[in-house]
Amino acid sequence: MDEELRTLTERLRAEADAPGAPDGPAAYDRLVATEDPDELAAVLTEPGHQLWARELAAFRLGVAGDPRAFEALVLLLNHRDPPRCAAAAHALARLGDPRTARAAAALATNELRVAYALHPVRLLVELRAPEAVPALITTLKRRLRPHDPYRRVALACVEGLGTLGDRRAEPVLKEALAHPALAEAAVRALARIPGRR
């Protein structure tokens, strides 16, 4: 069992065991043990399943490369609970669905949901898709406003742009140098851009 799956199953076991969770432990054990992708997919489409069950089914399908997990994982990627976002990003990176980068870019640049943009930003960097650099530049530019409260998102953008090493990021990374919380990471990111002026 990989570390991400172990962390997910421990967290969701606690949710399934919570008082008032109907059929929680039995349903949890069944979803962890099943090797039937159709059984997992049914959890995503049938009414009445709790969030933990949907997340477990979507994660297992996603890491197995089953495209039926895509919509559920994108919703979880933008969830208010960071562990759900992290698990969804992990599964989406392994799903291999061509729609993933576009969805992650839309979530990363949605100013109304910027509080939840950290994991979409990190996913874009991991995917190295064509959408990644423009989305990270857009998101970072918005974070360079005075008193912006989303420094973790800004830092993820700076670090991600350094990882991607694209010259288009040079102007916004130079702007980031003026922000004390980002300056050190921006220096490192600029140093990773090949052939920069």
C-alpha positions, 0 to 999 in steps of 0.5 A: 500500500503506498503512503498516500493510500495509507493516509487516505484509508486511515482518515476515511476509516475514522469518518466511517467509524463516526457515530451516526455513519450508516453502515460505516465500518461495513461499507468501508471494509467492502470498499477497501477490499473490492477489486470490482471497478464497477462497484466503486463506480456505482458509489459515485453515481448512486444517491445516498453515499456519504462523502468519505465513501465517494472519496474512497471510490474516486481515489481508488478508481483514479489511481487505477486509471479509470476515467469514471473518477474524473468528475468526482476527483475534480470536485474533491480537488476544490474541497475546503478540506486540504487532505481531500484536495491532496488525495484528489490531486494525487489520484488525478496525477495518476489518472492520465485523463487529458481533461485534468490540466484544463480543470486544474488550471480553471481551479487555480485561476478562479479568484472566487476559490483562491483559498483552495488553489494550493493543490490545483497549483501543485497538480499543474506543476506535477503534470507539466501540461501546456496550461501550467505556466500560464495558469501559475503566472496568472495566479501569482500576479494576482497574489502580488497585490498588497496585503494578499492573504494567500501567501502559501498559494503565491509561494507554490506558484513561485516554486512551481514556476521555478520547477517548470523553468519556463522563460515566460515566468521571468517577469512575474518572478522578478516582481515577486522579488519585491515581496519579502515572503517570496523573495528567497524562493523567487531567486531560486526559481529565477536561477532555474530558468535556462538562458535567462537575461 
